[in-house]
């Protein structure tokens, strides 16, 4: 039985010209959960992502709370591609099909921490950095903190964005140094 629900999907561009954010009017995944796939083979747990890789220029799919960020091949144009993908996402979601498998949807991005300093770092990331990164169609995940170096993973539109290094160093690193003086540097870690 299909579970039809009214679905609105709109697009938002972001600083990465090869990325587009497709925003949906309801939650796709539980809070603090996300999935990212670099190819169709990885997307086996996500029927929607598998279908999105059917659009030839799509090179990466990122899904989180209420949006999907797609990265495309640099030669493709969003002007032609985005309306087709938007309509496909809308139809798919209105059909009531699963976005990802239930087991994958329950994977949380928040790393459990016992260290008070790491909790403070995670809190600053969640409260100040995450909302800004999500506005641009991406996500930031705490990976580790050791001897003054904070390692994070950038996902979605931030993955491969030409301005991500500048954002990381002049934005995130400066904020973290001010709010958590123990942080001396912030580095991006690959998935």
JOURHU-V74542 format. One record per residue. N is the residue number from 1. PHI is phi in degrees with one decimal (* if undefined). BURIAL is b if it has 9 or more other ideal C-beta (glycine too) atoms within 8 Angstrom, else e. Layout:
n->[N | N]
phi->[PHI | PHI]
burial->[BURIAL | BURIAL]
This chain:
n->[1 | 2 | 3 | 4 | 5 | 6 | 7 | 8 | 9 | 10 | 11 | 12 | 13 | 14 | 15 | 16 | 17 | 18 | 19 | 20 | 21 | 22 | 23 | 24 | 25 | 26 | 27 | 28 | 29 | 30 | 31 | 32 | 33 | 34 | 35 | 36 | 37 | 38 | 39 | 40 | 41 | 42 | 43 | 44 | 45 | 46 | 47 | 48 | 49 | 50 | 51 | 52 | 53 | 54 | 55 | 56 | 57 | 58 | 59 | 60 | 61 | 62 | 63 | 64 | 65 | 66 | 67 | 68 | 69 | 70 | 71 | 72 | 73 | 74 | 75 | 76 | 77 | 78 | 79 | 80 | 81 | 82 | 83 | 84 | 85 | 86 | 87 | 88 | 89 | 90 | 91 | 92 | 93 | 94 | 95 | 96 | 97 | 98 | 99 | 100 | 101 | 102 | 103 | 104 | 105 | 106 | 107 | 108 | 109 | 110 | 111 | 112 | 113 | 114 | 115 | 116 | 117 | 118 | 119 | 120 | 121 | 122 | 123 | 124 | 125 | 126 | 127 | 128 | 129 | 130 | 131 | 132 | 133 | 134 | 135 | 136 | 137 | 138 | 139 | 140 | 141 | 142 | 143 | 144 | 145 | 146 | 147 | 148 | 149 | 150 | 151 | 152 | 153 | 154 | 155 | 156 | 157 | 158 | 159 | 160 | 161 | 162 | 163 | 164 | 165 | 166 | 167 | 168 | 169 | 170 | 171 | 172 | 173 | 174 | 175 | 176 | 177 | 178 | 179 | 180 | 181 | 182 | 183 | 184 | 185 | 186 | 187 | 188 | 189 | 190 | 191]
phi->[* | -81.9 | -107.4 | -72.7 | -141.4 | -59.6 | -127.9 | -115.4 | -132.1 | -132.7 | -103.8 | -135.8 | -79.4 | -147.2 | -60.4 | -87.1 | -64.7 | -96.9 | -128.4 | -140.4 | -100.8 | -110.5 | -93.9 | -113.5 | -82.0 | -155.5 | -73.0 | -94.7 | -134.6 | -60.1 | -53.1 | 64.2 | -112.1 | -158.4 | -134.4 | -142.9 | -130.5 | -93.8 | -164.0 | -63.2 | -64.3 | -66.9 | -82.6 | -55.0 | -83.2 | -128.9 | -58.2 | -63.9 | -61.6 | -57.6 | -67.2 | -66.1 | -68.8 | -69.0 | -81.3 | -47.1 | -74.1 | -69.8 | -114.7 | -156.4 | -126.4 | -127.0 | -125.7 | -142.2 | -24.9 | -124.9 | -149.7 | -123.7 | -111.6 | -114.4 | -108.1 | -120.5 | -65.6 | -56.9 | -78.1 | -74.4 | -109.6 | -63.8 | -53.8 | -89.1 | -78.1 | -58.0 | -62.2 | -63.7 | -67.9 | -56.9 | -64.2 | -65.6 | -61.1 | -58.0 | -61.6 | -60.0 | -65.5 | -66.1 | -74.1 | 85.5 | -69.8 | -69.4 | -77.9 | -140.5 | -65.5 | -60.5 | -64.1 | -71.2 | -64.0 | -85.0 | -68.1 | -93.4 | -86.3 | -83.1 | -81.4 | -64.8 | -131.8 | -110.2 | -71.6 | -62.1 | -65.3 | -64.6 | -62.8 | -64.8 | -61.2 | -60.3 | -62.1 | -64.3 | -59.3 | -65.1 | -81.4 | -108.7 | -91.0 | -54.1 | -59.8 | -68.5 | -67.2 | -64.3 | -59.1 | -93.2 | 84.6 | -126.3 | -150.3 | -128.4 | -128.0 | -64.9 | -110.0 | -165.5 | -140.1 | -150.9 | 48.0 | 85.8 | -105.9 | -96.6 | -108.9 | -128.4 | -114.0 | -99.5 | -127.0 | 68.1 | -63.7 | -71.8 | -71.6 | 82.2 | -72.7 | -58.5 | -97.0 | -64.9 | -65.5 | -63.1 | -60.3 | -62.6 | -78.8 | -85.1 | -96.8 | -65.9 | -61.8 | -62.5 | -62.5 | -62.7 | -61.7 | -70.4 | -88.9 | -135.0 | -56.1 | -67.0 | -79.4 | -101.8 | -149.7 | -124.2 | -125.7 | -88.4 | -113.6 | -71.0 | -60.8]
burial->[e | e | e | e | e | e | b | e | b | e | b | e | e | b | b | b | e | b | b | b | b | b | b | b | e | e | e | b | b | e | e | e | b | b | b | b | b | e | e | e | e | e | b | e | e | b | b | b | b | b | b | b | b | e | b | e | b | b | b | b | b | b | b | b | b | b | b | b | b | b | b | b | e | e | e | b | e | b | e | e | b | b | e | b | b | b | e | b | b | b | e | b | b | b | e | e | e | e | b | b | e | e | e | b | b | e | e | e | b | e | e | e | e | e | e | e | b | b | b | b | b | b | e | b | b | b | e | b | b | b | e | b | b | b | e | b | b | b | b | b | b | b | e | e | b | e | e | e | b | b | b | b | b | b | b | b | b | b | b | e | b | e | e | b | e | e | b | b | b | e | b | b | b | b | b | b | b | e | e | b | e | e | b | e | e | b | b | b | b | e | e]
